Amino acid sequence: MVAGFALFVLVGTGMAKEWVAQRFSGVMAPLGVVVAAAIASAGAARLTIAQSQTTEKARLEDAEKELWNRFDSAARQLADKTHFAIRVAGVYSFVGLADDWLRHHRRRADADNPASNPSAECETIVDTLCAYLRQNTHKAKKVKTQNAERVVNEAIITQLRLHMGTKNAKPDDPVEKPAVQGLWADRGLVLDLHGADLSRSLMYNVDFRKAVLTDVDLYDVDLSGARLDGAKLQRADLCKADLSGATLKDVDFEDATYDDDTKWPSNFSPPVSTKKLPAGGAHRVKFGVASVGVVDPGTAAQSTPTGPRVR
């Protein structure tokens, strides 16, 4: 009773405030330090994060500027008229640049700043290389010039095979021709190669879905295991081509030509819209450039291309 009465008196007087302050000051003071330290720490963390984000953004912007500078340099190389070796260097410059653009966009996504179309620049480069193939097919009149240009074309064709290879392919011989994933494949890229000369090239297991292959020279091409879903092959030359294991769903074969040496996927019959030509002699070469047409059987052996495949 006495203790309770004394406490009541203390609380009821001004002494209570001083007593409470003295008792709780030892607790509140350290707590205030902790709270202040936590606030300061949180502020410092936010500042560090903001500075880091600013630095990363600036780094990515600088990287993009450098990539575009490299694009200009590669374009000048590919357009060079002085020597074919410079144009070949331009091909490899563009290929490396396309790969680096894709890696750059991966870093942007990791920095929470993804691009709306991370394949846009790669697609532009692929379109540029395909345009070069189209424009430099069957145009050279001098054998020396044509042979030099073929080296450039073969560099492009080889890189297309390596970068457009897809693991979604189903090759008949996965041991001999394993499906390897290329960096450009399965990104929805649509290649426009209409009228190009791809004869005797190795294009197995490539992702050519919806590709424009109208009027393309595919004589003796290895397209085994290729994904050609929805591709346009109107008037294409498929004589001696290997399409075994290829996916041919919704392919437009109207007026395409083939012969007895053409290999088709199992249980696939060429549509009635195609044209079958005699085996051998259905392909002729002029100035080393292949074109479709039935030739005199007496000169067929001389006209049939015998050069190495484009690898």
C-alpha positions as CSV (number, residue, x, y, z in Angstrom):
1,M,0.0,0.0,0.0
2,V,2.8,2.4,1.0
3,A,4.8,1.6,-2.2
4,G,1.7,2.1,-4.4
5,F,0.9,5.3,-2.6
6,A,4.4,6.6,-3.1
7,L,4.4,5.8,-6.8
8,F,1.0,7.6,-7.1
9,V,2.5,10.6,-5.5
10,L,5.4,10.6,-7.8
11,V,3.3,10.3,-10.9
12,G,1.0,13.0,-9.7
13,T,3.8,15.5,-9.3
14,G,6.4,17.0,-11.6
15,M,8.9,14.6,-10.2
16,A,7.3,11.8,-12.2
17,K,8.4,13.3,-15.5
18,E,12.0,13.6,-14.4
19,W,11.9,10.1,-12.9
20,V,10.5,8.5,-16.0
21,A,13.0,10.4,-18.2
22,Q,15.9,9.3,-16.1
23,R,14.8,5.6,-16.1
24,F,14.1,5.5,-19.9
25,S,16.9,7.7,-21.2
26,G,19.3,4.8,-20.9
27,V,17.0,2.7,-23.2
28,M,15.9,5.3,-25.7
29,A,19.3,6.8,-26.4
30,P,20.8,3.5,-27.8
31,L,17.6,2.9,-29.7
32,G,17.8,6.3,-31.3
33,V,21.3,5.6,-32.4
34,V,20.3,2.3,-33.9
35,V,17.3,3.9,-35.8
36,A,19.5,6.7,-37.0
37,A,22.1,4.3,-38.2
38,A,19.5,2.2,-39.9
39,I,18.1,5.2,-41.7
40,A,21.6,6.4,-42.7
41,S,22.5,2.9,-43.9
42,A,19.3,2.6,-46.0
43,G,20.0,6.0,-47.5
44,A,23.6,5.0,-48.4
45,A,22.4,1.7,-49.9
46,R,19.9,3.5,-52.1
47,L,22.5,6.0,-53.2
48,T,24.9,3.1,-54.0
49,I,22.2,1.3,-56.0
50,A,21.3,4.5,-57.9
51,Q,25.0,5.2,-58.6
52,S,25.5,1.7,-59.8
53,Q,22.4,1.8,-62.0
54,T,23.6,5.1,-63.4
55,T,27.1,3.7,-64.1
56,E,25.7,0.6,-65.7
57,K,23.3,2.6,-67.9
58,A,26.2,4.8,-69.0
59,R,28.3,1.8,-69.7
60,L,25.6,0.2,-71.8
61,E,25.1,3.4,-73.7
62,D,28.8,3.6,-74.5
63,A,28.7,0.0,-75.6
64,E,25.9,0.7,-78.0
65,K,27.8,3.6,-79.5
66,E,30.8,1.4,-80.1
67,L,28.6,-1.3,-81.6
68,W,27.1,1.2,-84.1
69,N,30.6,2.4,-84.9
70,R,31.6,-1.2,-85.7
71,F,28.5,-1.5,-87.9
72,D,29.7,1.5,-90.0
73,S,33.2,0.0,-90.3
74,A,31.9,-3.5,-91.3
75,A,29.6,-1.9,-93.9
76,R,32.5,-0.1,-95.5
77,Q,34.5,-3.3,-95.6
78,L,31.7,-5.3,-97.3
79,A,31.3,-2.5,-99.8
80,D,35.0,-2.2,-100.6
81,K,35.8,-2.7,-104.3
82,T,39.6,-2.8,-104.1
83,H,40.0,-6.4,-103.0
84,F,37.8,-9.4,-102.2
85,A,39.8,-10.1,-99.0
86,I,38.5,-6.8,-97.5
87,R,35.0,-7.8,-98.3
88,V,35.5,-11.2,-96.6
89,A,36.8,-9.4,-93.6
90,G,33.6,-7.3,-93.7
91,V,31.5,-10.6,-93.6
92,Y,33.3,-11.7,-90.4
93,S,33.1,-8.3,-88.9
94,F,29.3,-8.3,-89.4
95,V,29.0,-11.8,-88.0
96,G,30.9,-11.0,-84.9
97,L,28.9,-7.8,-84.5
98,A,25.6,-9.6,-84.7
99,D,26.8,-12.0,-81.9
100,D,27.9,-9.1,-79.8
101,W,24.6,-7.3,-80.2
102,L,22.7,-10.3,-78.9
103,R,25.1,-10.5,-75.9
104,H,24.6,-6.8,-75.3
105,H,20.9,-7.2,-75.1
106,R,21.3,-10.0,-72.7
107,R,23.3,-7.7,-70.4
108,R,20.6,-5.0,-70.8
109,A,18.0,-7.5,-69.7
110,D,20.1,-8.4,-66.7
111,A,20.2,-4.7,-65.9
112,D,16.4,-4.6,-65.9
113,N,16.5,-2.5,-69.1
114,P,15.4,-5.0,-71.8
115,A,15.0,-3.9,-75.4
116,S,11.6,-4.3,-77.1
117,N,13.2,-6.4,-79.8
118,P,16.5,-7.8,-78.7
119,S,17.1,-9.4,-82.1
120,A,16.6,-6.3,-84.2
121,E,20.2,-5.4,-84.9
122,C,21.1,-9.1,-85.5
123,E,18.2,-9.2,-88.0
124,T,19.5,-6.1,-89.8
125,I,22.9,-7.7,-90.2
126,V,21.5,-11.0,-91.4
127,D,19.4,-9.0,-93.9
128,T,22.5,-7.2,-95.1
129,L,24.4,-10.4,-95.6
130,C,21.5,-12.0,-97.5
131,A,21.2,-8.9,-99.7
132,Y,24.8,-9.2,-100.6
133,L,24.3,-12.8,-101.6
134,R,21.3,-11.9,-103.7
135,Q,23.0,-9.0,-105.5
136,N,26.2,-10.8,-106.2
137,T,24.7,-14.0,-107.7
138,H,25.1,-14.6,-111.5
139,K,26.4,-11.0,-112.1
140,A,30.1,-11.4,-112.6
141,K,31.0,-11.7,-116.3
142,K,34.8,-12.3,-115.9
143,V,35.9,-15.6,-114.5
144,K,38.5,-14.0,-112.3
145,T,36.0,-11.5,-110.8
146,Q,33.4,-14.3,-110.4
147,N,35.8,-16.5,-108.6
148,A,36.8,-13.7,-106.2
149,E,33.2,-12.9,-105.5
150,R,32.5,-16.6,-104.9
151,V,34.9,-16.5,-102.0
152,V,32.9,-13.8,-100.3
153,N,29.6,-15.6,-101.0
154,E,31.0,-18.8,-99.5
155,A,32.1,-17.0,-96.4
156,I,28.5,-15.7,-95.9
157,I,26.9,-19.1,-96.7
158,T,29.2,-20.9,-94.2
159,Q,28.4,-18.4,-91.4
160,L,24.7,-18.8,-92.1
161,R,25.0,-22.5,-91.6
162,L,27.0,-22.2,-88.4
163,H,24.7,-19.5,-86.9
164,M,21.3,-20.7,-88.1
165,G,21.8,-24.3,-87.0
166,T,19.1,-25.5,-84.6
167,K,18.8,-28.2,-82.0
168,N,15.2,-28.5,-83.1
169,A,16.3,-30.3,-86.3
170,K,15.8,-34.0,-86.7
171,P,18.7,-35.2,-88.9
172,D,18.6,-38.8,-90.2
173,D,22.2,-39.2,-89.1
174,P,22.6,-37.3,-85.8
175,V,26.1,-38.8,-85.3
176,E,27.5,-37.7,-88.6
177,K,25.5,-34.4,-88.7
178,P,24.7,-33.5,-85.0
179,A,22.1,-30.7,-84.5
180,V,24.1,-27.8,-82.9
181,Q,22.4,-24.7,-81.7
182,G,23.5,-21.5,-83.5
183,L,23.2,-18.1,-81.9
184,W,20.9,-16.7,-84.6
185,A,18.5,-19.7,-84.8
186,D,15.1,-20.0,-83.3
187,R,14.7,-16.2,-83.0
188,G,12.1,-15.8,-85.7
189,L,14.6,-14.4,-88.3
190,V,13.2,-14.8,-91.8
191,L,16.0,-15.0,-94.4
192,D,15.3,-13.5,-97.9
193,L,17.6,-15.4,-100.3
194,H,15.5,-15.2,-103.4
195,G,17.5,-15.8,-106.6
196,A,20.7,-16.6,-104.7
197,D,23.2,-19.2,-105.7
198,L,23.5,-21.7,-102.8
199,S,24.5,-24.7,-105.0
200,R,26.7,-27.4,-103.5
201,S,26.6,-25.8,-100.1
202,L,26.2,-27.6,-96.7
203,M,23.0,-26.3,-95.0
204,Y,22.0,-29.3,-92.9
205,N,20.0,-28.7,-89.7
206,V,19.5,-25.0,-90.4
207,D,16.5,-22.9,-89.2
208,F,15.1,-21.7,-92.5
209,R,11.5,-21.5,-91.4
210,K,9.5,-19.1,-93.6
211,A,12.7,-18.4,-95.6
212,V,12.2,-16.8,-99.0
213,L,14.0,-19.3,-101.3
214,T,12.2,-18.4,-104.5
215,D,14.3,-19.0,-107.7
216,V,17.2,-20.1,-105.5
217,D,19.8,-22.4,-106.9
218,L,19.9,-25.4,-104.5
219,Y,21.6,-27.8,-106.8
220,D,23.4,-30.5,-104.8
221,V,22.7,-28.7,-101.6
222,D,22.7,-30.6,-98.3
223,L,19.5,-29.5,-96.5
224,S,19.1,-32.7,-94.6
225,G,17.4,-32.1,-91.2
226,A,16.7,-28.5,-92.1
227,R,13.6,-26.8,-90.7
228,L,11.9,-25.4,-93.8
229,D,8.4,-25.0,-92.3
230,G,6.5,-22.4,-94.3
231,A,9.4,-21.6,-96.6
232,K,8.8,-20.4,-100.2
233,L,10.7,-22.5,-102.8
234,Q,8.8,-21.5,-105.9
235,R,10.9,-22.2,-109.0
236,A,13.9,-23.3,-106.9
237,D,16.3,-25.8,-108.4
238,L,16.3,-28.9,-106.1
239,C,18.1,-31.2,-108.5
240,K,20.4,-33.6,-106.5
241,A,19.5,-31.7,-103.3
242,D,19.5,-33.7,-100.1
243,L,16.3,-33.0,-98.1
244,S,16.3,-36.2,-96.1
245,G,15.0,-35.6,-92.5
246,A,14.0,-32.0,-93.4
247,T,10.7,-30.5,-92.1
248,L,8.7,-29.5,-95.1
249,K,5.4,-28.5,-93.5
250,D,3.5,-25.8,-95.5
251,V,6.4,-25.3,-98.0
252,D,5.4,-23.8,-101.3
253,F,7.1,-25.9,-104.0
254,E,5.2,-24.4,-107.0
255,D,7.3,-24.9,-110.2
256,A,10.3,-26.1,-108.3
257,T,12.5,-28.6,-110.2
258,Y,14.0,-31.8,-109.0
259,D,15.4,-35.0,-110.4
260,D,16.0,-38.7,-109.5
261,D,19.0,-37.8,-107.5
262,T,17.0,-35.5,-105.2
263,K,16.5,-37.0,-101.7
264,W,13.3,-36.4,-99.9
265,P,12.2,-37.1,-96.3
266,S,10.8,-40.5,-95.6
267,N,7.1,-40.9,-96.7
268,F,7.2,-37.6,-98.6
269,S,6.1,-37.3,-102.2
270,P,6.9,-34.2,-104.2
271,P,3.7,-32.2,-104.8
272,V,2.2,-32.1,-108.3
273,S,3.2,-28.5,-108.7
274,T,6.9,-29.4,-109.0
275,K,8.7,-30.4,-112.2
276,K,10.8,-33.5,-112.4
277,L,13.8,-33.4,-114.7
278,P,16.1,-36.2,-115.9
279,A,18.9,-37.1,-113.6
280,G,22.2,-35.4,-114.7
281,G,22.3,-32.8,-117.4
282,A,19.5,-30.8,-115.8
283,H,22.0,-28.3,-114.5
284,R,24.4,-26.2,-116.5
285,V,27.2,-23.9,-115.7
286,K,28.1,-20.7,-117.4
287,F,31.2,-18.7,-116.4
288,G,31.3,-21.0,-113.3
289,V,27.8,-19.9,-112.4
290,A,25.0,-22.4,-112.1
291,S,21.6,-22.0,-113.7
292,V,18.6,-24.2,-114.2
293,G,18.1,-25.7,-117.7
294,V,18.2,-29.0,-119.6
295,V,21.4,-29.2,-121.6
296,D,22.7,-31.4,-124.4
297,P,23.5,-34.8,-122.8
298,G,26.7,-34.8,-124.8
299,T,28.0,-31.8,-122.9
300,A,26.4,-32.6,-119.6
301,A,29.5,-34.1,-118.1
302,Q,31.5,-31.0,-119.0
303,S,28.8,-28.7,-117.6
304,T,28.1,-30.4,-114.3
305,P,29.8,-28.6,-111.5
306,T,32.5,-30.6,-109.8
307,G,34.0,-28.1,-107.3
308,P,34.1,-28.7,-103.6
309,R,31.1,-28.1,-101.4
310,V,30.7,-24.8,-99.5
311,R,31.3,-25.8,-95.9
